Amino acid sequence: MTADEEIRDHQARCEPYLLQLRIFAHGHYGPMPTAAEVAQATGVIIAEVGAGSHAASAAAGFRRAGSGTGMFLQVRLDRLSTAAEEAVAAARDGNFAVLSRVLRRFDALTTAIWTVQLAVYEPGGSPAEPASR
C-alpha cells in the first residue's frame, strides 16, 4: 500500500464518525448528544488523523522528531485534540450552541490536516518540500 493509499484509508475510516458529528452540529440528532458519544467519535477521528500524519511523515522522509513537517503536523493534531476536548465539555454541559460551533471547527480542522498530509507527500515516492508557515 502506498502512503497516498494509506492516508486515504485513514480518511475513509473517519467518514462515518465525521458524518455523526455533522449531524450533532446541525441539531438533526434529536436529543443533545452525550459527552461519551462526542468523545467516542472525536477519539476515533484523532487516532486515524494521527496515523495518517505518521504515514505522511514517514513516506516523505521526515522521520526525525524535530523536522518542521513533523512539528507542523503535530501542531495541527494538537489543535484537533483541543477542539475535541471543547466539544466533549460542551456536550457534558448541555450547551448546544457551543457544541455546534466547536464541532464545525473540528470538521474544518480535520479537512485541513488531511490537505497537509497529502501535500507533504508526493505520490510516486519523492518527498515534497516542507510547508513553511
N, C-alpha and C positions, 0 to 999 in steps of 0.2 A: 504494500500500500504506500502510495506517495504521500508526502507531507500535505499536499493540497487535499488529497482524498481524506486523510486523517482529520484535518481541520474541519472539513465539510461534514464528516461523520459526527464529530463532536457537536457541530451546529445542529445537525438533524436531530440528535438526541435531546436537544434543548427545546425544540419546537413545541411539543405538547405542553411543556411547562410554561413557556412564554405565552402560549395561547390562553392557558388558565389565568396567568397574571393579567393579561389584557382584559379578560372577562371581568376579573376582580376590579381592575382600574376603571372600567366603564360602568360598573354597578349592575351588570347583567347577571350576576351570580345569584341574586336573591338576597338572603341574609348576609350580613357582614362576614367576610371570611375570617377564620380563626387565625391566630398568630402561628399555630402549628402548620396550617395549610400554606401560609405565606412562606414560612421558614423552610418547609419541605421543598416547595417549588424553586425558591431562590437558591437553596443549597445545592440542588442538582445542577442548576444553571451555572453557578460559580465553579463547581467541580469540573464540569465539561469545558467551560471557558478556560480554566486553569490548565487543563490537559491540552487544549488547543494551543494555548500560548507556549507551553513546553514544546509541543511538536513543531511549532513555527520557529522558535528559537533554535532548537536542535538542528532542524533542516537547513536553516540559514547559516549555521556555523557559529552562532553566538552562544557558546556553551559556558563561557565564563560568567560567574555571578555578577561581576562588575560591568558587564557590557552595557552600553547605552540602550540597545534594543531590549535586552532583558529587563533592565530597570524601567524602561518606558512601559512595557507590557505589565510589569508588576504594579506600577502606579495605577494603571487602568483597572487591574484586578482589585486593587485596594479600594478604589472608588466604587466599584461594583459591590464589594462587600459592605461598604459603609451604607450604600443605598439599600441593600438587603436588610441590614440591621434597623434602619429607619422605618422600612416597610413593616417589619415584624412588630416594632414598637407601636406604630400607628394602628395596626390590627389589634394588638393587645389592648390599646387604649380606646378602641372603638371609634377612631377618628377617620371617617371615610374620606374627607376632603384631603387630608394629608396622605393617606394611603394611596389614593388615586394619583396624586401629584408625584409621589415617590416611585410608584410602580411605572409610571410613564417615563421617568428619568432612568430607572433601572433598564427598561426596554431600550432606550436610546443609547445608554452606555454599553449594553450588550452588543448592539449593532455596531457601535464604533470600535469596540475591541476586536470584533470579527474582521472588520475592514483592515485594522492594523495587522492582525495576524496574517492575513493573506498578502498584505503589502510587504511584509518583511521577508517573505519567501516568494521567489520567482519560480513557478513551475518549470521543471526541467533541471532542477538541482543546483542552480547557481544562486548564491546569496544576493539578496537585494541590498542596496545601500541603506544603512540605518536611518530612520526618520530623525530629523533634528528639530526638536521642539523644546 
